[in-house]
Amino acid sequence: MPPSLQILIPMWNDWQAVDGLIPALDQVLAARRWSAEVWLVDDGSTVPVPTSFAAWRLHAIEAVHLLRLRRNLGHQRAICIGLVTLHEERADGLVVIMDGDGEDRPEDVARLVDACRETGESEVVFAGRRKRSEGILFRVLYTVFLWIHFLLVGFRVRVGNFSVVPFRFLGSLVVVSETWSHYAASVFRARLPRRIVPTVRGRRAVGASRMDLVALVVHGLSAIAVYSETVGTRLLVGITGLTVVAGLAIGAIGLLAIAGVRFPASTGLLLGFLMVVLLQAVLLAFALALFVLYGRFSASFVPQRDCRHFIGDRLLVYPRRE
């Protein structure tokens, strides 16, 4: 039985790229004799819907919906709003999440869907990047982020938004507050079963990426912030361990000094300064851990309850075929 697909595409002023992506998707799906609906989440675009969309002649894609958000919220929150909308209006099937700029290739949609169906639709399937098309600076910064994420959280993440989600998992994601900040991290946070299928990232269809250094850093911090409890605890344990080691080193040097071993006059001063710094770091890490844990008892953003306030207009861009 062919799968029922709902394809979610967050976008901002990417109309030209989407105008080429939709027909390309339609060709891939038609070759499999699959059907789908596309949901464009317009994250506060300033460009009107192109009239060229009316010229589409689609065969597998039955409808293209458009959700216009009241303001620009960012890629991750646009995804969250789209997931909540699908959870409320659809009953079953597979949800494909992909970017509209061409970097998520249409041919890989079929590969991800096949991988999800092989598991009996029991896992979220992510696209894992074997090769990236960005410049050297981006790749260096991304590698640094991966190591920071590993040190603070305890595992590496090599996935993005491009994925296939069985519909039955949406019920978990729409009540996880972290979905509002970072979709992929929320899947890990919710402990949903998942797997990764290697893919090659495509090239942007139009223009260059609009993510500057600040936006990239914010995106990385959002992924780490999802695990704030883990980060706070690991910092507390790590810094406490360093403080204990430093204390033992100072004690050992003191014993050696009593035994007659001479050290430079600045050694004691430097070790004492280091000990003071580490003790202050322990106190700060302890305060951070308590602050994070206290936050668990306060009210938080619930996507299923709160996302609807950000949806403005809803349009049917491409009509369902009779």
C-alpha positions in Angstrom: 0.0 0.0 0.0 1.5 3.4 -1.0 2.3 5.7 1.9 0.3 8.8 2.8 2.8 11.7 2.9 2.6 15.2 4.4 5.6 17.2 3.3 6.4 20.1 5.7 8.6 22.9 4.2 9.5 25.9 6.4 10.6 28.9 4.3 11.3 32.6 4.2 11.3 34.5 0.9 12.3 31.2 -0.8 9.6 31.4 -3.4 11.8 30.9 -6.4 13.5 27.9 -4.9 10.1 26.4 -3.9 8.8 27.0 -7.4 11.4 24.5 -8.7 11.3 22.2 -5.7 7.6 21.3 -5.8 7.6 20.0 -9.5 10.9 18.1 -8.7 9.2 16.5 -5.7 6.2 15.7 -7.8 8.3 13.8 -10.3 10.0 11.7 -7.6 6.7 10.8 -6.0 4.9 10.1 -9.3 7.7 7.7 -10.2 6.8 5.7 -7.1 3.1 6.2 -7.6 2.9 7.9 -4.2 0.6 10.8 -3.3 1.3 13.7 -1.0 0.2 17.1 0.3 2.7 19.9 0.8 2.5 22.3 3.7 4.5 25.5 3.2 5.1 27.4 6.5 5.8 31.0 5.5 7.9 32.5 8.3 6.9 36.1 7.8 8.0 36.5 4.2 7.9 40.0 2.6 7.4 38.6 -0.9 3.9 37.7 -2.2 3.1 34.2 -3.6 4.3 34.1 -7.2 1.7 33.8 -9.9 3.8 31.1 -11.5 2.5 28.6 -9.0 -0.7 28.5 -11.0 1.1 27.0 -13.9 2.0 23.8 -12.0 0.8 20.6 -13.5 1.3 18.2 -10.6 0.4 14.5 -10.6 1.4 13.1 -7.2 1.1 16.2 -5.1 -2.7 16.7 -4.5 -2.5 20.0 -2.7 -0.1 22.7 -1.6 -1.2 24.5 1.6 0.3 27.7 2.9 0.5 28.8 6.5 1.5 32.4 6.9 2.9 33.3 10.3 2.2 36.6 11.9 5.9 37.4 12.3 9.3 35.9 11.6 10.0 33.3 14.3 12.9 31.4 12.8 13.2 28.0 11.1 12.8 25.8 14.1 9.6 27.5 15.4 8.1 27.4 11.9 8.7 23.6 11.9 7.1 23.4 15.3 4.0 25.2 14.2 3.7 23.0 11.1 3.9 19.9 13.2 1.2 21.1 15.5 -1.0 22.0 12.5 -0.6 18.5 11.0 -1.2 16.8 14.4 -4.5 18.7 14.7 -5.7 18.2 11.1 -4.4 14.9 9.9 -4.9 11.4 11.3 -2.2 9.2 9.9 0.7 8.8 7.5 4.3 10.0 7.4 5.5 13.6 7.8 8.5 14.6 5.7 10.4 17.7 7.0 12.7 19.3 4.6 14.1 22.8 3.6 12.8 24.6 0.6 16.1 26.0 -0.6 17.2 22.9 -2.5 19.8 21.6 -0.1 17.5 18.7 0.9 17.3 16.8 -2.4 13.9 15.4 -3.6 15.4 12.0 -4.5 16.4 11.6 -0.9 12.8 11.9 0.3 12.1 8.5 -1.3 15.1 7.0 0.4 14.1 8.3 3.8 10.5 7.1 3.4 11.7 3.7 2.3 13.9 3.4 5.3 11.0 4.4 7.6 8.6 1.9 6.0 11.3 -0.9 6.4 11.0 -0.4 10.2 7.2 -0.7 10.1 7.0 3.1 10.6 8.4 2.6 14.1 11.3 5.1 14.0 12.0 8.7 13.1 14.4 8.6 10.2 17.0 11.4 9.8 19.2 12.3 6.9 22.8 12.0 8.0 25.2 14.2 6.0 28.2 12.3 4.5 29.3 15.4 2.5 28.5 19.0 3.0 28.5 21.8 0.3 29.3 24.7 2.6 32.6 26.6 2.7 35.7 25.8 4.8 34.9 28.3 7.5 31.4 26.8 8.1 32.8 23.3 8.2 35.5 24.3 10.8 32.9 26.1 13.0 30.5 23.1 12.6 33.3 20.7 13.8 34.0 22.9 16.8 30.3 22.9 17.6 30.2 19.1 17.4 33.0 18.8 19.9 31.4 21.4 22.3 28.1 19.6 22.0 29.8 16.3 22.8 31.6 17.6 25.8 28.6 19.4 27.3 25.8 16.9 26.3 27.7 13.6 26.1 27.0 12.5 22.5 27.5 13.9 18.9 24.7 15.0 16.7 25.1 14.9 12.9 21.5 15.4 11.8 19.5 18.4 10.8 15.8 19.0 10.0 15.6 16.7 7.0 13.7 13.7 8.3 10.6 11.5 8.2 8.3 11.2 11.2 5.6 8.6 11.6 2.4 10.4 12.5 2.0 8.6 15.8 5.1 10.3 17.2 3.6 13.8 16.6 1.6 13.4 19.8 4.8 13.4 21.8 6.6 16.2 19.9 3.7 18.7 20.2 3.8 18.5 24.0 7.6 18.7 24.3 8.5 22.4 25.0 11.9 21.8 23.4 10.3 21.4 20.0 9.7 25.1 20.0 13.5 25.7 20.1 15.1 22.9 18.2 13.1 20.1 16.3 15.9 17.5 15.9 17.1 17.9 19.5 13.6 17.5 20.8 13.3 14.1 19.0 16.4 13.0 21.0 15.1 14.6 24.1 11.7 12.8 23.9 13.7 9.6 23.5 11.8 8.6 20.3 13.3 5.6 18.4 15.3 6.9 15.5 17.8 6.0 12.8 20.1 7.8 10.4 20.3 7.3 6.6 23.5 8.7 5.0 22.8 11.4 2.4 24.7 14.1 0.4 23.6 17.6 1.0 22.6 19.4 -2.2 23.4 23.0 -3.2 21.1 25.9 -2.7 18.8 26.5 -5.7 18.9 30.3 -5.5 21.4 32.7 -3.8 23.5 32.0 -0.7 22.6 31.1 2.8 21.2 33.9 4.9 22.5 32.5 8.2 25.4 34.7 9.5 27.7 33.8 12.3 25.3 35.0 15.0 22.5 33.0 13.6 24.7 29.9 13.4 25.8 30.3 17.0 22.2 30.8 18.2 21.1 27.7 16.3 23.9 25.7 18.0 23.2 27.0 21.4 19.5 26.2 21.0 20.5 22.6 20.3 22.6 22.5 23.5 20.0 24.3 25.6 17.5 21.5 25.1 19.8 19.5 27.4 20.3 22.2 30.0 19.9 19.8 32.9 22.5 17.5 31.5 24.8 20.5 30.7 24.5 21.9 34.2 25.2 18.6 35.8 28.2 17.8 33.6 29.7 21.2 34.3 29.2 20.8 38.0 30.8 17.3 38.1 33.6 18.3 35.7 34.6 21.5 37.5 34.3 19.8 40.9 36.6 17.1 39.7 39.2 19.6 38.5 39.0 21.4 41.9 39.6 18.2 43.8 42.6 17.4 41.5 44.0 21.0 42.0 43.5 20.6 45.8 45.4 17.4 45.8 48.2 19.0 43.8 48.4 21.9 46.2 48.6 19.4 49.1 51.3 17.4 47.4 53.4 20.5 46.7 52.9 21.6 50.3 54.2 18.2 51.6 57.1 18.3 49.3 58.0 21.9 50.4 57.9 20.7 54.1 60.2 17.9 53.1 62.7 20.4 51.7 61.9 20.5 48.0 62.3 24.0 46.7 59.8 25.5 44.2 59.8 28.9 42.5 58.3 31.6 44.7 55.4 32.1 42.3 54.3 28.5 42.4 52.2 28.8 45.6 50.7 32.0 44.4 49.6 30.6 41.0 48.2 27.4 42.6 46.3 29.4 45.2 44.9 31.7 42.5 43.9 28.6 40.4 42.2 27.1 43.5 40.2 30.3 44.1 39.1 30.4 40.5 38.0 26.7 40.5 36.1 27.1 43.7 34.2 30.0 42.2 33.5 28.0 39.1 32.1 25.2 41.3 29.8 27.6 43.0 28.6 29.0 39.6 28.1 25.5 38.2 26.2 24.5 41.3 24.0 27.6 41.0 23.4 26.9 37.3 22.4 23.3 38.0 19.9 24.4 40.7 18.5 27.1 38.4 17.9 24.7 35.6 16.3 22.1 37.9 14.1 24.8 39.5 12.9 25.6 36.0 11.3 22.2 35.7 8.6 23.3 38.2 7.7 26.5 36.3 5.2 26.8 33.4 6.8 26.4 30.0 5.8 26.8 26.4 3.5 23.9 25.2 3.4 23.8 21.3 0.0 22.2 21.1 -1.5 24.9 23.3 0.4 28.0 22.2 1.4 27.7 18.5 -2.0 28.6 17.1 -1.5 32.2 18.2 1.2 32.7 15.7 -0.7 31.5 12.6 -2.1 34.3 10.4 -3.5 33.5 7.0 -4.1 30.0 5.6 -4.2 29.5 1.8 -4.6 26.7 -0.6 -1.9 27.5 -3.1 -2.5 24.5 -5.4 -6.0 23.0 -5.5 -6.8 19.4 -4.8 -7.5 17.5 -8.0 -11.0 16.2 -8.5 
